[in-house]
Amino acid sequence: MTVHAPFAFQLAPQAKWAFTTRRVHRGDAAGLIRDLGAARPGDLVLARIERIGSHKNVQLSEGRPSELYPGDLVVLACGARYAADQFEGVAELDPDGADMLAGGGVLGRMRAAHGRMSAPTRAIPLGLLADRHGVALNLARYAIAPAARPAGLTAICVVGASMNSGKTAATASLAHGLARAGRRVAAIKATGTGAFGDVNAYRDAGAHVALDFTDAGMASTYGAPHARIAAAIDALMAEAARAGADVAVVEVADGVLQTETDALLADPATRSAFAGVLFAAPDALAAVGGVAALARREIVPVALTGLIARAPLLVAEAEAATGLPILSREALRDPAEAIALLHRLEAPRAAAA
């Protein structure tokens, strides 16, 4: 059932709108759909915080964290999450209470949690925000337009062994180095769960344009069809090119064994988007295993990077075992190193042209 104004307007404007909703035109909200069973990933949910748990803040659409209090009204996106170090959850809503799966604003049902995590913050969904026609507002409505992959935009993919292996630091560092070398860099988070940390890191590093999958209309890519994720990557790269970028650094979340990541790496069409791959690993064994996993997908990384670069002994082990160089954040931030890496990747394509 849809309940129209004034109910929605009495509550929604008072709410804390999460990062995942940042592209939404708030004036489109004209009512609430009470049937939560109809919720789809990306639908906007008006909810009331019931109990503070693991997430004590919500990341606001304007780019700052806001402390949560019981009774707070929030607008989050229905969605799933895959985070081995935190929560795994699905895009399902229960009127008796739902779980805040990510501080960037994803609400669903938790299925599993890392042992160090406390219980998720709980919220009571009041309904799905709807337009004046009673149609649920979904992030996909506000996404950048679908577009073919642009020609002439060199893209470098950053993947890793796992969550927290150093992918975002490597992406931001390479974007910084290339920007200092005079290139107009796009830094793109291709998959993951909506949060402002990565996009902010890219901007801080000097990226000409910073984008993520929420710009393509998804609160999370976990469980999304491969075709949709692949099309979103093309659209994000096209948006970067329209914004004037001449090189893109594209981060793919989680580890190479994660379902959506593996599907992207297994897809020849997706692999062809990238001039090369950087692999982030936390230690030498993860580096060796990751290189072997990528080899199954006919991928040889141009270099290793990540947390491993902090430990000289691990660097020596990994270089001896893989035969690949290891680039620290400091090396990636160096304009001479960054541009040399880019030229290495661009040379084969230029020769084939």
Steps between C-alpha positions, in 0.01 A plus 500: 500500500623849419449777754534842341584842645488652751640190678807467277578871510468508877773239539728478196634859511604446865694184419872450461547413132789260450788514253332239280218748433720791395376510139132486596270798441337519840204692368392187311395339831124537532389198701583170663443144386428288805540164320863424581476162331512686170837659577769468236873571529548876471155598629508791747384412850381743764588340834527579871812394689399255772830384651858617451735216418815467295436806283478798730504753218335537164693654212289789377438587136685829550817308583536499878422245769209560736472331838189287532256506791205272573195661344692666214329495164721388212462448128706201392503276193378142512801289410732209560857496626806279466771591750705213637634722780153629595157383383347292227135579437221499245257760368198401710293717733294389800247747641600386850859609444781501246878512525723790406759312298726794413559849631459640150131422523405141413210328676424128476517174692830384645587137429853475638747711695871496572572384854632839609181683399230600744136472399392727214315822563127429472240718332123475464405554134203737477462448127651544157510855371276538197434766237164667441395205284566253780813358336787420736800730468802293401862605461493374142265786412779748572791310345728633230378403156610164357778547247746300297856473621695798367783455255834652589465496879781293648375313807701322770323249723587458869389172658608330820524186706226607737327786671753731668796388289592854391296543181356843576835637614660370181222647284521839667880497494520420129236764426711748696819409316338524159335830589837640607636383165245719324235241412128556552417198712170332572497281811209256496371253760339236278352265760433483873255653746414870500723711726668836463845397621634378168358784291633755749843335491503528122407868514759571767762338277429749223283293267340717233181299542402249771214258437360179639228245433244707692531751215384212281193443717608221737526517879705179486622275223473184712252270333453731201496330158838493330361672191381793709836542673691475172269756337544729801879490463468602135261781594729625777796504262290686243400753766867544591590564138216752466641679805835534322699213652769345280591211730298298753602299805221253577477325837314169527393414854563201724721212384554317173298203630191709579215408263446831321872576482579158356224537240646832385851355473368195315322713239723572197292805412558652843868406503543677166404829667828503693850562373637328809432375850659587835455237770488602867599244761552510876784244506718277284277192507197709397710645218596154373144371528356808336739482207403134452128585518544775242693265273189283479333804346790561259610807695859581592520804729734775394609530863406417858410760759305534824581442866779258407710797387544608863702188589839466327529130586160425347589707196812289446303177541224606259736636236702176508187284482311692232767680300291816518603842629331640809402866498444682827255784545795738494613362163152528352476860622826590327409665168802351323415147621130540427547631147761232425248235605233658283730522197590133548133411477416736215792388279357162384166659409671782316710250304192299407306807386 
